[in-house]
């Protein structure tokens, strides 16, 4: 079976929804951030703090390379994985890419005050979220399908994405706006 790759901004539900779908479909769940932490032995926050974003992106690319070579997985990626065209190419080679999105205010409610989000350690996290979403929008639009998670329960998102994946696997095809 091909991989189901979840991309999208932090706080859109990639990891939580990914775990639910993997369990439901009997696939392996892989979180690229956890993969990076296992290989490096330090947290994402520590990588950013000690070595900066450039080092993190290098570790992220290596993680994407490793996980994209396998199949039968639900892969939850970091929010910025889409910024690197090579990452997207590797992930698309063996799967369908679904972007989970949410309104900036919803994202802020979900993650705005969490200290483990290095990119949001600013004076005004909501403004940072809006700015990053605008910057990343063209990259997120490269996904095969987009699902808005703003007003949905996690189980509803998981059901939608599982249906999209099943349609893809059975050859029914998918609509970019299936979500």
Secondary structure, DSSP 8 states (H G I E B T S, - for coil): --EEEEE-STTSSHHHHHHHHHHHHT-EEEEHHHHHHHHHSS-HHHHHHHH-HHHHHHHHHHHHHHHHTS-SEEEE--TTGGGSHHHHHHHHTTEEEEEEE--HHHHHHHHTT-TT-GGG-SS-HHHHHHHHHHHHHHHHTTSSEEEE-TTS-HHHHHHHHHHHHHHHHTT----TT--
